[in-house]
Amino acid sequence: MFNDATQIRLGAATEETCSLRVLSRVVSRPAPDRIVIDAGAKTLALDRGAHGSDALQGYGLVVGYEHAVIERLSEEHGVVRIPSDSRIQVGDVLEIIPNHSCPVANLTDNLHVLNQDGSLSVWRVIARGQTI
């Protein structure tokens, strides 16, 4: 339904056809070639792509920064390798296309939706937290 980075790598989607995006803020730049973001495994999930495929690097695609690789995730943070000369700064908000959109959508209580007319809606994820 959303498309994701796995579909892009398989050639079945493009960045433009991926409707689920995660917005994440840069919280630290501990080295010229590394940043820390406020999205970790509880946001991006731990999927590395289709089983048996090594086509994906990292835990999502950083839109507009093709050489950025989300290398590691803790529960709450991600470590991203970037070119040393990148202009990314602490406080910047990055747009990330997750590797697998299904668990990412289910890891949140609400989805913020941009409608065709430019207005925003909030959709509650009704299956969230349900048990049988």
Backbone as XML, in Angstrom:
<?xml version="1.0"?>
<chain id="A" units="angstrom">
  <residue number="1" name="MET">
    <atom name="N" x="0.820" y="-1.189" z="0.000"/>
    <atom name="CA" x="0.000" y="0.000" z="0.000"/>
    <atom name="C" x="0.868" y="1.259" z="0.000"/>
  </residue>
  <residue number="2" name="PHE">
    <atom name="N" x="1.926" y="1.281" z="0.822"/>
    <atom name="CA" x="2.757" y="2.476" z="0.943"/>
    <atom name="C" x="3.953" y="2.467" z="0.002"/>
  </residue>
  <residue number="3" name="ASN">
    <atom name="N" x="4.442" y="1.285" z="-0.343"/>
    <atom name="CA" x="5.754" y="1.072" z="-0.966"/>
    <atom name="C" x="6.837" y="1.413" z="0.056"/>
  </residue>
  <residue number="4" name="ASP">
    <atom name="N" x="8.054" y="0.958" z="-0.197"/>
    <atom name="CA" x="9.141" y="1.164" z="0.757"/>
    <atom name="C" x="10.479" y="0.965" z="0.064"/>
  </residue>
  <residue number="5" name="ALA">
    <atom name="N" x="11.559" y="1.046" z="0.833"/>
    <atom name="CA" x="12.903" y="0.942" z="0.260"/>
    <atom name="C" x="13.152" y="-0.424" z="-0.367"/>
  </residue>
  <residue number="6" name="THR">
    <atom name="N" x="12.552" y="-1.470" z="0.179"/>
    <atom name="CA" x="12.700" y="-2.798" z="-0.425"/>
    <atom name="C" x="12.122" y="-2.791" z="-1.833"/>
  </residue>
  <residue number="7" name="GLN">
    <atom name="N" x="10.954" y="-2.189" z="-2.007"/>
    <atom name="CA" x="10.330" y="-2.123" z="-3.329"/>
    <atom name="C" x="11.160" y="-1.276" z="-4.296"/>
  </residue>
  <residue number="8" name="ILE">
    <atom name="N" x="11.781" y="-0.215" z="-3.792"/>
    <atom name="CA" x="12.657" y="0.597" z="-4.643"/>
    <atom name="C" x="13.815" y="-0.249" z="-5.138"/>
  </residue>
  <residue number="9" name="ARG">
    <atom name="N" x="14.482" y="-0.966" z="-4.230"/>
    <atom name="CA" x="15.640" y="-1.785" z="-4.610"/>
    <atom name="C" x="15.263" y="-2.901" z="-5.579"/>
  </residue>
  <residue number="10" name="LEU">
    <atom name="N" x="14.040" y="-3.395" z="-5.491"/>
    <atom name="CA" x="13.569" y="-4.442" z="-6.408"/>
    <atom name="C" x="13.131" y="-3.873" z="-7.751"/>
  </residue>
  <residue number="11" name="GLY">
    <atom name="N" x="13.075" y="-2.545" z="-7.875"/>
    <atom name="CA" x="12.666" y="-1.906" z="-9.120"/>
    <atom name="C" x="11.168" y="-1.779" z="-9.288"/>
  </residue>
  <residue number="12" name="ALA">
    <atom name="N" x="10.414" y="-2.055" z="-8.220"/>
    <atom name="CA" x="8.953" y="-2.018" z="-8.293"/>
    <atom name="C" x="8.373" y="-0.679" z="-7.843"/>
  </residue>
  <residue number="13" name="ALA">
    <atom name="N" x="9.222" y="0.218" z="-7.341"/>
    <atom name="CA" x="8.753" y="1.524" z="-6.860"/>
    <atom name="C" x="9.885" y="2.537" z="-7.024"/>
  </residue>
  <residue number="14" name="THR">
    <atom name="N" x="9.532" y="3.804" z="-6.869"/>
    <atom name="CA" x="10.511" y="4.892" z="-6.864"/>
    <atom name="C" x="10.321" y="5.676" z="-5.567"/>
  </residue>
  <residue number="15" name="GLU">
    <atom name="N" x="11.249" y="6.567" z="-5.267"/>
    <atom name="CA" x="11.068" y="7.410" z="-4.080"/>
    <atom name="C" x="9.738" y="8.147" z="-4.142"/>
  </residue>
  <residue number="16" name="GLU">
    <atom name="N" x="9.368" y="8.597" z="-5.336"/>
    <atom name="CA" x="8.140" y="9.378" z="-5.502"/>
    <atom name="C" x="6.885" y="8.557" z="-5.235"/>
  </residue>
  <residue number="17" name="THR">
    <atom name="N" x="6.939" y="7.230" z="-5.409"/>
    <atom name="CA" x="5.748" y="6.403" z="-5.191"/>
    <atom name="C" x="5.701" y="5.808" z="-3.787"/>
  </residue>
  <residue number="18" name="CYS">
    <atom name="N" x="6.646" y="6.163" z="-2.940"/>
    <atom name="CA" x="6.641" y="5.707" z="-1.546"/>
    <atom name="C" x="5.921" y="6.748" z="-0.699"/>
  </residue>
  <residue number="19" name="SER">
    <atom name="N" x="4.772" y="6.364" z="-0.167"/>
    <atom name="CA" x="3.956" y="7.341" z="0.552"/>
    <atom name="C" x="4.217" y="7.378" z="2.053"/>
  </residue>
  <residue number="20" name="LEU">
    <atom name="N" x="4.897" y="6.383" z="2.600"/>
    <atom name="CA" x="5.195" y="6.400" z="4.031"/>
    <atom name="C" x="6.611" y="6.923" z="4.237"/>
  </residue>
  <residue number="21" name="ARG">
    <atom name="N" x="6.724" y="7.989" z="5.011"/>
    <atom name="CA" x="8.020" y="8.599" z="5.317"/>
    <atom name="C" x="8.106" y="8.795" z="6.828"/>
  </residue>
  <residue number="22" name="VAL">
    <atom name="N" x="9.293" y="8.666" z="7.343"/>
    <atom name="CA" x="9.561" y="8.946" z="8.750"/>
    <atom name="C" x="10.381" y="10.224" z="8.803"/>
  </residue>
  <residue number="23" name="LEU">
    <atom name="N" x="9.967" y="11.174" z="9.626"/>
    <atom name="CA" x="10.744" y="12.392" z="9.836"/>
    <atom name="C" x="11.555" y="12.216" z="11.110"/>
  </residue>
  <residue number="24" name="SER">
    <atom name="N" x="12.856" y="12.464" z="11.006"/>
    <atom name="CA" x="13.745" y="12.263" z="12.141"/>
    <atom name="C" x="14.713" y="13.433" z="12.255"/>
  </residue>
  <residue number="25" name="ARG">
    <atom name="N" x="14.946" y="13.864" z="13.476"/>
    <atom name="CA" x="15.839" y="14.999" z="13.722"/>
    <atom name="C" x="17.258" y="14.505" z="14.026"/>
  </residue>
  <residue number="26" name="VAL">
    <atom name="N" x="18.238" y="15.233" z="13.504"/>
    <atom name="CA" x="19.641" y="14.963" z="13.817"/>
    <atom name="C" x="19.904" y="15.511" z="15.218"/>
  </residue>
  <residue number="27" name="VAL">
    <atom name="N" x="20.324" y="14.627" z="16.140"/>
    <atom name="CA" x="20.540" y="15.047" z="17.526"/>
    <atom name="C" x="22.019" y="15.177" z="17.882"/>
  </residue>
  <residue number="28" name="SER">
    <atom name="N" x="22.898" y="14.642" z="17.034"/>
    <atom name="CA" x="24.328" y="14.724" z="17.324"/>
    <atom name="C" x="25.128" y="14.471" z="16.049"/>
  </residue>
  <residue number="29" name="ARG">
    <atom name="N" x="26.313" y="15.062" z="15.993"/>
    <atom name="CA" x="27.271" y="14.755" z="14.928"/>
    <atom name="C" x="28.619" y="14.502" z="15.615"/>
  </residue>
  <residue number="30" name="PRO">
    <atom name="N" x="28.799" y="13.284" z="16.146"/>
    <atom name="CA" x="29.991" y="12.989" z="16.937"/>
    <atom name="C" x="31.284" y="12.899" z="16.131"/>
  </residue>
  <residue number="31" name="ALA">
    <atom name="N" x="31.166" y="12.789" z="14.821"/>
    <atom name="CA" x="32.339" y="12.728" z="13.942"/>
    <atom name="C" x="31.942" y="13.320" z="12.596"/>
  </residue>
  <residue number="32" name="PRO">
    <atom name="N" x="32.901" y="13.782" z="11.799"/>
    <atom name="CA" x="32.561" y="14.371" z="10.502"/>
    <atom name="C" x="31.770" y="13.432" z="9.589"/>
  </residue>
  <residue number="33" name="ASP">
    <atom name="N" x="31.973" y="12.113" z="9.748"/>
    <atom name="CA" x="31.308" y="11.146" z="8.870"/>
    <atom name="C" x="30.184" y="10.384" z="9.564"/>
  </residue>
  <residue number="34" name="ARG">
    <atom name="N" x="29.661" y="10.925" z="10.682"/>
    <atom name="CA" x="28.639" y="10.190" z="11.420"/>
    <atom name="C" x="27.689" y="11.155" z="12.119"/>
  </residue>
  <residue number="35" name="ILE">
    <atom name="N" x="26.386" y="10.838" z="12.025"/>
    <atom name="CA" x="25.372" y="11.585" z="12.768"/>
    <atom name="C" x="24.520" y="10.602" z="13.556"/>
  </residue>
  <residue number="36" name="VAL">
    <atom name="N" x="23.828" y="11.121" z="14.549"/>
    <atom name="CA" x="22.874" y="10.334" z="15.325"/>
    <atom name="C" x="21.513" y="10.986" z="15.145"/>
  </residue>
  <residue number="37" name="ILE">
    <atom name="N" x="20.501" y="10.158" z="14.861"/>
    <atom name="CA" x="19.132" y="10.645" z="14.654"/>
    <atom name="C" x="18.227" y="10.120" z="15.764"/>
  </residue>
  <residue number="38" name="ASP">
    <atom name="N" x="17.070" y="10.757" z="15.929"/>
    <atom name="CA" x="16.139" y="10.358" z="16.989"/>
    <atom name="C" x="15.117" y="9.325" z="16.529"/>
  </residue>
  <residue number="39" name="ALA">
    <atom name="N" x="15.490" y="8.497" z="15.584"/>
    <atom name="CA" x="14.649" y="7.375" z="15.143"/>
    <atom name="C" x="15.481" y="6.107" z="15.251"/>
  </residue>
  <residue number="40" name="GLY">
    <atom name="N" x="14.992" y="5.157" z="16.034"/>
    <atom name="CA" x="15.690" y="3.891" z="16.205"/>
    <atom name="C" x="14.815" y="2.724" z="15.795"/>
  </residue>
  <residue number="41" name="ALA">
    <atom name="N" x="15.070" y="1.572" z="16.396"/>
    <atom name="CA" x="14.345" y="0.353" z="16.044"/>
    <atom name="C" x="12.854" y="0.444" z="16.368"/>
  </residue>
  <residue number="42" name="LYS">
    <atom name="N" x="12.487" y="1.239" z="17.373"/>
    <atom name="CA" x="11.068" y="1.392" z="17.716"/>
    <atom name="C" x="10.322" y="2.249" z="16.705"/>
  </residue>
  <residue number="43" name="THR">
    <atom name="N" x="11.044" y="2.874" z="15.805"/>
    <atom name="CA" x="10.431" y="3.693" z="14.760"/>
    <atom name="C" x="10.643" y="3.093" z="13.379"/>
  </residue>
  <residue number="44" name="LEU">
    <atom name="N" x="11.871" y="2.699" z="13.066"/>
    <atom name="CA" x="12.212" y="2.228" z="11.715"/>
    <atom name="C" x="12.112" y="0.718" z="11.557"/>
  </residue>
  <residue number="45" name="ALA">
    <atom name="N" x="11.967" y="-0.028" z="12.657"/>
    <atom name="CA" x="11.955" y="-1.490" z="12.662"/>
    <atom name="C" x="13.342" y="-2.017" z="12.287"/>
  </residue>
  <residue number="46" name="LEU">
    <atom name="N" x="13.528" y="-3.302" z="12.388"/>
    <atom name="CA" x="14.846" y="-3.896" z="12.157"/>
    <atom name="C" x="14.961" y="-4.642" z="10.839"/>
  </residue>
  <residue number="47" name="ASP">
    <atom name="N" x="13.968" y="-4.534" z="9.973"/>
    <atom name="CA" x="14.019" y="-5.231" z="8.685"/>
    <atom name="C" x="15.149" y="-4.684" z="7.824"/>
  </residue>
  <residue number="48" name="ARG">
    <atom name="N" x="15.874" y="-5.592" z="7.190"/>
    <atom name="CA" x="16.959" y="-5.212" z="6.285"/>
    <atom name="C" x="16.578" y="-5.517" z="4.836"/>
  </residue>
  <residue number="49" name="GLY">
    <atom name="N" x="15.286" y="-5.717" z="4.571"/>
    <atom name="CA" x="14.838" y="-5.976" z="3.207"/>
    <atom name="C" x="14.304" y="-7.383" z="3.054"/>
  </residue>
  <residue number="50" name="ALA">
    <atom name="N" x="14.041" y="-7.761" z="1.819"/>
    <atom name="CA" x="13.487" y="-9.083" z="1.523"/>
    <atom name="C" x="14.461" y="-10.165" z="1.979"/>
  </residue>
  <residue number="51" name="HIS">
    <atom name="N" x="13.925" y="-11.237" z="2.540"/>
    <atom name="CA" x="14.769" y="-12.339" z="3.007"/>
    <atom name="C" x="15.570" y="-12.908" z="1.842"/>
  </residue>
  <residue number="52" name="GLY">
    <atom name="N" x="16.848" y="-13.131" z="2.084"/>
    <atom name="CA" x="17.705" y="-13.686" z="1.048"/>
    <atom name="C" x="18.273" y="-12.648" z="0.106"/>
  </residue>
  <residue number="53" name="SER">
    <atom name="N" x="17.946" y="-11.380" z="0.322"/>
    <atom name="CA" x="18.447" y="-10.310" z="-0.540"/>
    <atom name="C" x="19.437" y="-9.453" z="0.243"/>
  </residue>
  <residue number="54" name="ASP">
    <atom name="N" x="20.532" y="-9.107" z="-0.396"/>
    <atom name="CA" x="21.487" y="-8.204" z="0.244"/>
    <atom name="C" x="21.535" y="-6.869" z="-0.496"/>
  </residue>
  <residue number="55" name="ALA">
    <atom name="N" x="20.440" y="-6.548" z="-1.180"/>
    <atom name="CA" x="20.394" y="-5.339" z="-2.007"/>
    <atom name="C" x="20.322" y="-4.058" z="-1.179"/>
  </residue>
  <residue number="56" name="LEU">
    <atom name="N" x="19.831" y="-4.153" z="0.056"/>
    <atom name="CA" x="19.679" y="-2.955" z="0.884"/>
    <atom name="C" x="20.867" y="-2.769" z="1.810"/>
  </residue>
  <residue number="57" name="GLN">
    <atom name="N" x="21.302" y="-1.545" z="1.923"/>
    <atom name="CA" x="22.296" y="-1.159" z="2.916"/>
    <atom name="C" x="21.568" y="-0.383" z="3.987"/>
  </residue>
  <residue number="58" name="GLY">
    <atom name="N" x="21.736" y="-0.757" z="5.218"/>
    <atom name="CA" x="21.168" y="0.022" z="6.300"/>
    <atom name="C" x="19.697" y="-0.239" z="6.559"/>
  </residue>
  <residue number="59" name="TYR">
    <atom name="N" x="19.098" y="0.699" z="7.299"/>
    <atom name="CA" x="17.734" y="0.531" z="7.806"/>
    <atom name="C" x="16.741" y="1.526" z="7.225"/>
  </residue>
  <residue number="60" name="GLY">
    <atom name="N" x="16.986" y="1.995" z="6.029"/>
    <atom name="CA" x="16.084" y="2.919" z="5.358"/>
    <atom name="C" x="16.869" y="3.828" z="4.437"/>
  </residue>
  <residue number="61" name="LEU">
    <atom name="N" x="16.155" y="4.525" z="3.569"/>
    <atom name="CA" x="16.780" y="5.460" z="2.631"/>
    <atom name="C" x="16.554" y="6.889" z="3.114"/>
  </residue>
  <residue number="62" name="VAL">
    <atom name="N" x="17.625" y="7.648" z="3.219"/>
    <atom name="CA" x="17.528" y="9.048" z="3.622"/>
    <atom name="C" x="17.323" y="9.871" z="2.353"/>
  </residue>
  <residue number="63" name="VAL">
    <atom name="N" x="16.129" y="10.421" z="2.194"/>
    <atom name="CA" x="15.751" y="11.145" z="0.980"/>
    <atom name="C" x="16.642" y="12.384" z="0.815"/>
  </residue>
  <residue number="64" name="GLY">
    <atom name="N" x="17.195" y="12.514" z="-0.382"/>
    <atom name="CA" x="18.041" y="13.662" z="-0.684"/>
    <atom name="C" x="19.501" y="13.485" z="-0.308"/>
  </residue>
  <residue number="65" name="TYR">
    <atom name="N" x="19.820" y="12.369" z="0.324"/>
    <atom name="CA" x="21.203" y="12.093" z="0.742"/>
    <atom name="C" x="21.550" y="10.656" z="0.355"/>
  </residue>
  <residue number="66" name="GLU">
    <atom name="N" x="21.782" y="10.423" z="-0.927"/>
    <atom name="CA" x="21.958" y="9.063" z="-1.423"/>
    <atom name="C" x="23.142" y="8.325" z="-0.810"/>
  </residue>
  <residue number="67" name="HIS">
    <atom name="N" x="24.130" y="9.041" z="-0.280"/>
    <atom name="CA" x="25.305" y="8.384" z="0.302"/>
    <atom name="C" x="25.188" y="8.189" z="1.813"/>
  </residue>
  <residue number="68" name="ALA">
    <atom name="N" x="24.082" y="8.593" z="2.396"/>
    <atom name="CA" x="23.861" y="8.383" z="3.829"/>
    <atom name="C" x="23.370" y="6.955" z="4.054"/>
  </residue>
  <residue number="69" name="VAL">
    <atom name="N" x="23.949" y="6.274" z="5.036"/>
    <atom name="CA" x="23.560" y="4.898" z="5.350"/>
    <atom name="C" x="23.247" y="4.808" z="6.840"/>
  </residue>
  <residue number="70" name="ILE">
    <atom name="N" x="22.023" y="4.388" z="7.152"/>
    <atom name="CA" x="21.634" y="4.183" z="8.549"/>
    <atom name="C" x="22.221" y="2.836" z="8.961"/>
  </residue>
  <residue number="71" name="GLU">
    <atom name="N" x="23.374" y="2.877" z="9.618"/>
    <atom name="CA" x="24.147" y="1.664" z="9.883"/>
    <atom name="C" x="23.692" y="0.879" z="11.104"/>
  </residue>
  <residue number="72" name="ARG">
    <atom name="N" x="23.321" y="1.570" z="12.175"/>
    <atom name="CA" x="22.979" y="0.890" z="13.421"/>
    <atom name="C" x="21.760" y="1.549" z="14.050"/>
  </residue>
  <residue number="73" name="LEU">
    <atom name="N" x="20.987" y="0.713" z="14.765"/>
    <atom name="CA" x="19.828" y="1.219" z="15.492"/>
    <atom name="C" x="19.875" y="0.731" z="16.926"/>
  </residue>
  <residue number="74" name="SER">
    <atom name="N" x="19.657" y="1.630" z="17.864"/>
    <atom name="CA" x="19.311" y="1.235" z="19.225"/>
    <atom name="C" x="17.788" y="1.351" z="19.277"/>
  </residue>
  <residue number="75" name="GLU">
    <atom name="N" x="17.203" y="1.222" z="20.439"/>
    <atom name="CA" x="15.747" y="1.344" z="20.500"/>
    <atom name="C" x="15.271" y="2.722" z="20.060"/>
  </residue>
  <residue number="76" name="GLU">
    <atom name="N" x="15.977" y="3.768" z="20.467"/>
    <atom name="CA" x="15.503" y="5.135" z="20.261"/>
    <atom name="C" x="16.321" y="5.977" z="19.286"/>
  </residue>
  <residue number="77" name="HIS">
    <atom name="N" x="17.501" y="5.500" z="18.883"/>
    <atom name="CA" x="18.384" y="6.305" z="18.036"/>
    <atom name="C" x="18.959" y="5.488" z="16.889"/>
  </residue>
  <residue number="78" name="GLY">
    <atom name="N" x="19.342" y="6.195" z="15.837"/>
    <atom name="CA" x="20.020" y="5.578" z="14.707"/>
    <atom name="C" x="21.353" y="6.258" z="14.472"/>
  </residue>
  <residue number="79" name="VAL">
    <atom name="N" x="22.338" y="5.474" z="14.052"/>
    <atom name="CA" x="23.656" y="6.008" z="13.704"/>
    <atom name="C" x="23.762" y="5.961" z="12.189"/>
  </residue>
  <residue number="80" name="VAL">
    <atom name="N" x="24.040" y="7.111" z="11.593"/>
    <atom name="CA" x="24.043" y="7.254" z="10.137"/>
    <atom name="C" x="25.443" y="7.647" z="9.670"/>
  </residue>
  <residue number="81" name="ARG">
    <atom name="N" x="25.982" y="6.866" z="8.725"/>
    <atom name="CA" x="27.260" y="7.221" z="8.106"/>
    <atom name="C" x="26.974" y="8.174" z="6.960"/>
  </residue>
  <residue number="82" name="ILE">
    <atom name="N" x="27.711" y="9.277" z="6.915"/>
    <atom name="CA" x="27.532" y="10.294" z="5.875"/>
    <atom name="C" x="28.903" y="10.680" z="5.322"/>
  </residue>
  <residue number="83" name="PRO">
    <atom name="N" x="28.946" y="11.268" z="4.140"/>
    <atom name="CA" x="30.225" y="11.795" z="3.657"/>
    <atom name="C" x="30.731" y="12.889" z="4.609"/>
  </residue>
  <residue number="84" name="SER">
    <atom name="N" x="32.023" y="12.923" z="4.831"/>
    <atom name="CA" x="32.611" y="13.902" z="5.761"/>
    <atom name="C" x="32.298" y="15.344" z="5.392"/>
  </residue>
  <residue number="85" name="ASP">
    <atom name="N" x="32.091" y="15.594" z="4.098"/>
    <atom name="CA" x="31.813" y="16.965" z="3.658"/>
    <atom name="C" x="30.319" y="17.285" z="3.589"/>
  </residue>
  <residue number="86" name="SER">
    <atom name="N" x="29.480" y="16.394" z="4.130"/>
    <atom name="CA" x="28.031" y="16.615" z="4.116"/>
    <atom name="C" x="27.669" y="17.854" z="4.924"/>
  </residue>
  <residue number="87" name="ARG">
    <atom name="N" x="26.647" y="18.563" z="4.473"/>
    <atom name="CA" x="26.189" y="19.775" z="5.161"/>
    <atom name="C" x="25.122" y="19.496" z="6.216"/>
  </residue>
  <residue number="88" name="ILE">
    <atom name="N" x="24.842" y="18.232" z="6.484"/>
    <atom name="CA" x="23.858" y="17.891" z="7.513"/>
    <atom name="C" x="24.356" y="18.406" z="8.863"/>
  </residue>
  <residue number="89" name="GLN">
    <atom name="N" x="23.427" y="19.062" z="9.608"/>
    <atom name="CA" x="23.785" y="19.647" z="10.898"/>
    <atom name="C" x="22.833" y="19.172" z="11.988"/>
  </residue>
  <residue number="90" name="VAL">
    <atom name="N" x="23.277" y="19.279" z="13.226"/>
    <atom name="CA" x="22.410" y="18.997" z="14.368"/>
    <atom name="C" x="21.186" y="19.898" z="14.259"/>
  </residue>
  <residue number="91" name="GLY">
    <atom name="N" x="20.013" y="19.315" z="14.445"/>
    <atom name="CA" x="18.756" y="20.055" z="14.335"/>
    <atom name="C" x="18.048" y="19.853" z="13.008"/>
  </residue>
  <residue number="92" name="ASP">
    <atom name="N" x="18.782" y="19.433" z="11.972"/>
    <atom name="CA" x="18.147" y="19.174" z="10.675"/>
    <atom name="C" x="17.142" y="18.035" z="10.798"/>
  </residue>
  <residue number="93" name="VAL">
    <atom name="N" x="16.068" y="18.114" z="10.036"/>
    <atom name="CA" x="15.074" y="17.045" z="9.989"/>
    <atom name="C" x="15.268" y="16.282" z="8.684"/>
  </residue>
  <residue number="94" name="LEU">
    <atom name="N" x="15.464" y="14.972" z="8.814"/>
    <atom name="CA" x="15.669" y="14.110" z="7.657"/>
    <atom name="C" x="14.396" y="13.334" z="7.355"/>
  </residue>
  <residue number="95" name="GLU">
    <atom name="N" x="14.178" y="13.080" z="6.091"/>
    <atom name="CA" x="13.040" y="12.289" z="5.625"/>
    <atom name="C" x="13.575" y="10.909" z="5.262"/>
  </residue>
  <residue number="96" name="ILE">
    <atom name="N" x="12.999" y="9.869" z="5.866"/>
    <atom name="CA" x="13.491" y="8.507" z="5.681"/>
    <atom name="C" x="12.386" y="7.626" z="5.122"/>
  </residue>
  <residue number="97" name="ILE">
    <atom name="N" x="12.722" y="6.881" z="4.062"/>
    <atom name="CA" x="11.823" y="5.850" z="3.541"/>
    <atom name="C" x="12.253" y="4.544" z="4.201"/>
  </residue>
  <residue number="98" name="PRO">
    <atom name="N" x="11.376" y="3.937" z="4.999"/>
    <atom name="CA" x="11.777" y="2.715" z="5.705"/>
    <atom name="C" x="11.969" y="1.536" z="4.751"/>
  </residue>
  <residue number="99" name="ASN">
    <atom name="N" x="12.757" y="0.561" z="5.199"/>
    <atom name="CA" x="12.950" y="-0.648" z="4.399"/>
    <atom name="C" x="11.652" y="-1.412" z="4.217"/>
  </residue>
  <residue number="100" name="HIS">
    <atom name="N" x="10.852" y="-1.503" z="5.273"/>
    <atom name="CA" x="9.596" y="-2.267" z="5.236"/>
    <atom name="C" x="8.518" y="-1.421" z="5.906"/>
  </residue>
  <residue number="101" name="SER">
    <atom name="N" x="7.590" y="-0.933" z="5.117"/>
    <atom name="CA" x="6.594" y="0.014" z="5.625"/>
    <atom name="C" x="5.572" y="-0.617" z="6.569"/>
  </residue>
  <residue number="102" name="CYS">
    <atom name="N" x="5.276" y="-1.899" z="6.421"/>
    <atom name="CA" x="4.225" y="-2.526" z="7.242"/>
    <atom name="C" x="4.521" y="-2.446" z="8.739"/>
  </residue>
  <residue number="103" name="PRO">
    <atom name="N" x="5.671" y="-2.944" z="9.216"/>
    <atom name="CA" x="5.902" y="-2.832" z="10.659"/>
    <atom name="C" x="6.065" y="-1.388" z="11.120"/>
  </residue>
  <residue number="104" name="VAL">
    <atom name="N" x="6.611" y="-0.533" z="10.266"/>
    <atom name="CA" x="6.783" y="0.868" z="10.658"/>
    <atom name="C" x="5.421" y="1.510" z="10.911"/>
  </residue>
  <residue number="105" name="ALA">
    <atom name="N" x="4.457" y="1.257" z="10.047"/>
    <atom name="CA" x="3.107" y="1.794" z="10.246"/>
    <atom name="C" x="2.477" y="1.241" z="11.518"/>
  </residue>
  <residue number="106" name="ASN">
    <atom name="N" x="2.766" y="-0.010" z="11.844"/>
    <atom name="CA" x="2.180" y="-0.633" z="13.024"/>
    <atom name="C" x="2.916" y="-0.311" z="14.319"/>
  </residue>
  <residue number="107" name="LEU">
    <atom name="N" x="4.060" y="0.351" z="14.238"/>
    <atom name="CA" x="4.810" y="0.721" z="15.436"/>
    <atom name="C" x="4.384" y="2.070" z="16.007"/>
  </residue>
  <residue number="108" name="THR">
    <atom name="N" x="3.397" y="2.698" z="15.401"/>
    <atom name="CA" x="2.958" y="4.014" z="15.863"/>
    <atom name="C" x="1.453" y="4.004" z="16.119"/>
  </residue>
  <residue number="109" name="ASP">
    <atom name="N" x="1.002" y="4.893" z="16.963"/>
    <atom name="CA" x="-0.428" y="4.987" z="17.259"/>
    <atom name="C" x="-1.191" y="5.738" z="16.177"/>
  </residue>
  <residue number="110" name="ASN">
    <atom name="N" x="-0.519" y="6.695" z="15.533"/>
    <atom name="CA" x="-1.173" y="7.546" z="14.537"/>
    <atom name="C" x="-0.274" y="7.759" z="13.330"/>
  </residue>
  <residue number="111" name="LEU">
    <atom name="N" x="-0.896" y="7.899" z="12.170"/>
    <atom name="CA" x="-0.195" y="8.289" z="10.951"/>
    <atom name="C" x="-0.648" y="9.700" z="10.595"/>
  </residue>
  <residue number="112" name="HIS">
    <atom name="N" x="0.284" y="10.566" z="10.280"/>
    <atom name="CA" x="-0.030" y="11.927" z="9.849"/>
    <atom name="C" x="-0.031" y="11.917" z="8.334"/>
  </residue>
  <residue number="113" name="VAL">
    <atom name="N" x="-1.177" y="12.231" z="7.753"/>
    <atom name="CA" x="-1.409" y="12.058" z="6.320"/>
    <atom name="C" x="-1.511" y="13.416" z="5.632"/>
  </residue>
  <residue number="114" name="LEU">
    <atom name="N" x="-0.754" y="13.568" z="4.554"/>
    <atom name="CA" x="-0.840" y="14.764" z="3.717"/>
    <atom name="C" x="-1.861" y="14.480" z="2.622"/>
  </residue>
  <residue number="115" name="ASN">
    <atom name="N" x="-2.969" y="15.198" z="2.643"/>
    <atom name="CA" x="-4.034" y="15.003" z="1.660"/>
    <atom name="C" x="-3.686" y="15.696" z="0.344"/>
  </residue>
  <residue number="116" name="GLN">
    <atom name="N" x="-4.392" y="15.332" z="-0.713"/>
    <atom name="CA" x="-4.122" y="15.901" z="-2.035"/>
    <atom name="C" x="-4.276" y="17.414" z="-2.065"/>
  </residue>
  <residue number="117" name="ASP">
    <atom name="N" x="-5.152" y="17.956" z="-1.222"/>
    <atom name="CA" x="-5.352" y="19.411" z="-1.209"/>
    <atom name="C" x="-4.327" y="20.140" z="-0.335"/>
  </residue>
  <residue number="118" name="GLY">
    <atom name="N" x="-3.374" y="19.393" z="0.230"/>
    <atom name="CA" x="-2.330" y="19.990" z="1.052"/>
    <atom name="C" x="-2.643" y="20.030" z="2.535"/>
  </residue>
  <residue number="119" name="SER">
    <atom name="N" x="-3.873" y="19.682" z="2.905"/>
    <atom name="CA" x="-4.227" y="19.661" z="4.322"/>
    <atom name="C" x="-3.684" y="18.385" z="4.977"/>
  </residue>
  <residue number="120" name="LEU">
    <atom name="N" x="-3.635" y="18.406" z="6.297"/>
    <atom name="CA" x="-3.145" y="17.256" z="7.048"/>
    <atom name="C" x="-4.284" y="16.579" z="7.794"/>
  </residue>
  <residue number="121" name="SER">
    <atom name="N" x="-4.214" y="15.260" z="7.866"/>
    <atom name="CA" x="-5.150" y="14.468" z="8.658"/>
    <atom name="C" x="-4.344" y="13.554" z="9.568"/>
  </residue>
  <residue number="122" name="VAL">
    <atom name="N" x="-4.959" y="13.114" z="10.640"/>
    <atom name="CA" x="-4.341" y="12.128" z="11.516"/>
    <atom name="C" x="-5.202" y="10.878" z="11.473"/>
  </residue>
  <residue number="123" name="TRP">
    <atom name="N" x="-4.589" y="9.768" z="11.090"/>
    <atom name="CA" x="-5.282" y="8.480" z="11.055"/>
    <atom name="C" x="-4.804" y="7.652" z="12.239"/>
  </residue>
  <residue number="124" name="ARG">
    <atom name="N" x="-5.728" y="7.160" z="13.026"/>
    <atom name="CA" x="-5.395" y="6.277" z="14.140"/>
    <atom name="C" x="-5.135" y="4.882" z="13.590"/>
  </residue>
  <residue number="125" name="VAL">
    <atom name="N" x="-4.091" y="4.230" z="14.055"/>
    <atom name="CA" x="-3.793" y="2.851" z="13.655"/>
    <atom name="C" x="-4.618" y="1.957" z="14.579"/>
  </residue>
  <residue number="126" name="ILE">
    <atom name="N" x="-5.779" y="1.499" z="14.092"/>
    <atom name="CA" x="-6.747" y="0.832" z="14.971"/>
    <atom name="C" x="-6.312" y="-0.560" z="15.416"/>
  </residue>
  <residue number="127" name="ALA">
    <atom name="N" x="-5.411" y="-1.197" z="14.697"/>
    <atom name="CA" x="-4.948" y="-2.522" z="15.100"/>
    <atom name="C" x="-3.838" y="-2.447" z="16.147"/>
  </residue>
  <residue number="128" name="ARG">
    <atom name="N" x="-3.345" y="-1.269" z="16.423"/>
    <atom name="CA" x="-2.228" y="-1.081" z="17.354"/>
    <atom name="C" x="-2.616" y="-1.504" z="18.762"/>
  </residue>
  <residue number="129" name="GLY">
    <atom name="N" x="-1.814" y="-2.360" z="19.376"/>
    <atom name="CA" x="-2.023" y="-2.759" z="20.764"/>
    <atom name="C" x="-3.140" y="-3.761" z="20.980"/>
  </residue>
  <residue number="130" name="GLN">
    <atom name="N" x="-3.702" y="-4.297" z="19.919"/>
    <atom name="CA" x="-4.806" y="-5.247" z="20.049"/>
    <atom name="C" x="-4.278" y="-6.667" z="20.248"/>
  </residue>
  <residue number="131" name="THR">
    <atom name="N" x="-4.973" y="-7.449" z="21.018"/>
    <atom name="CA" x="-4.623" y="-8.853" z="21.226"/>
    <atom name="C" x="-5.852" y="-9.711" z="21.028"/>
  </residue>
  <residue number="132" name="ILE">
    <atom name="N" x="-5.607" y="-10.960" z="20.816"/>
    <atom name="CA" x="-6.725" y="-11.903" z="20.628"/>
    <atom name="C" x="-6.929" y="-12.683" z="21.904"/>
  </residue>
</chain>
